[in-house]
Amino acid sequence: MSEAYPDVAWSDRLVINGALTRGAGSTITIDNPATGEPILALNQASVAQVDDAVRAARTAFDSGLWADGGQRRDVLLRLADLLEQHQAEIGAAIIAEVGTPQNLIAPLQLGVPLAALRYYAEMAIQDHTQDLGSDLAGDSASIVRQLPVGVVAAITAYNYPILMLGLKIAPALAAGCTVVVLPSPQTPLTTLLFGKLLRQAGVPDGVVNIVVGAEDVGRALTEHPGVDKISFTGSVPVGSAVMRQAASQITGVVLELGGKSASIVLPGASLEALMAPIHLRYLRNAGQGCASPTRILVQQDQMDEFVTLSQAFFPSVKVGDPTAVDTVCGPLISEHHRNRVEGYVQRAVAAGARVVAGGGRPDIAHGWYMNPTLIAGVDNSDEICREELFGPVGVVLPYRDVDDAITICNDSHLGLAAAIFGPTKQAITVANRLRVGSVYINGGGAIRMEAPMGGLKQSGIGREYGEAGFKEYLEPQHIQWSTP
């Protein structure tokens, strides 16, 4: 513990073969984005320690000590129970390290990984063998078994560190795989805090390893010949690099990458009731979410009304201290990232766009805050409509008719998600024409662990959540025998 964070027993130790281990690489300091003050300094892993972690995972997998489904179920359930018991501490750590507002901790930052651990625990004891029966000639029979893929490299992004950790390790461990976790070097501390729970849960040595590091450590992991599958969440450029590195060993990948999602407001919708559902969806976590619907498509006759209502709504969006329960927008992760997001806004305005609601920085002395910003006067071909900003910035685009809205929505190299607001039957018809992985109509609902999530186009490869997310960590094996 420290005086600044009395409720958090931070850890600066990697987890390698069951041991809490000091990193042998260079030192990095993790800052609180809400204050700019340092939280903790730690040593990153060395490349040799990455090799140690992979070898530990390989030994644990090959030895068969993680082969029993009942054991895997019990351990995953104990991990969930421990996470729940420590949710106050880990939640406080996420607020400090990520800057996530308090109101997102229970439903997203911790609620989703808790659900994932318990959901996939039950899959660990299921028999996934398929009996194909006899062939047409009646002289052979077959079954298809599902084998664990082996050693998994689980690489998470900074914005939802424990959520992504749960979504990667829960299905991998349930399938019988072993794991080497590499959290974002911007937010590794909550993952290391979780790592302290592994031994308490009964995770055997080597089954889950955690290393921390930047590009050299990531490359050592993604190119390691002992890794059988890579699960990565992050930006498109880094995902592309991971894919190239994986190709050196013909290693399979699951990539959950960026989004430039659209909200389509169908013609005639009552706009006043939609202000919160539309704007809060992309403003939460300061806009640092891959599926944030930051392109808002409004029928051209309703554009003026939408802008006027947005101008009235934006002052109600509280920006500031993430520990306050009514805060919507906390800080961006770093000064560098805030400068990057502001750069997109400045270039758009210089090219003729208008900031029609919000904008600028709040009057807060410390931390990396930015006010919610709504931009109009842009075309879907403009930079700010094409690239993922990962900040509290939305653009509003007019459309002529529904066909035009669909065209604009689909006109993107990304295809992660979309939102539609309007009559349900019409919205479902529109959803069927969108080239995205998930569609949320009139707000959708609670996260469904059994429903797959992933993107089309450059938004990714493979799926997380549900049975599809479980199968990413299995390999089918066909066994056939003659029947006299």
Buried (B, 14 or more C-beta within 10 A) or exposed (E): EEEEBEEBEBBBBBBBBBBBBEBBBEEBEBBBBBBBEEBBEBBBBBBEBBBBBBBBBBBBBEEEBBEBBEBBBBBBBBBBBBBEEBBEBBBBBBBBBBBBBBBBBEEBBBBBBBBBBBBBBEBBBEEBEEEEEEEEEEEEBBBBBBEBBBBBBBBBBBBBBBBBBBBBBBBBBBBBBBBBBBBBBBBBBBBBBBBBBBBEBEBBBBBBBBBBBBEBBBBBBBBBEBBBBBBBBBBBEBBEBBBEBBEEBEBBBBBBBBBBBBBBBBBEBEBEEBBBBBBBBBBBBBBBBBBBBBBBBBBEEBBEEBBEBBEEBBEEBBBBBBEEEEBBBBBBBBBEBBEBBBEBBEEBBEEEBBBBBBBEEBEBEEBBBBBBBBBBBBBBEBEBBBBBBBBBBBBBBBBEEBEBBBBBBBBBEBBBBBBBBBBEEBBEEBBEEBBBBBBBBBEBEEBEBEEBBBBBBBBBBBBBBBBBBBBBBBBEEEEEEEEE
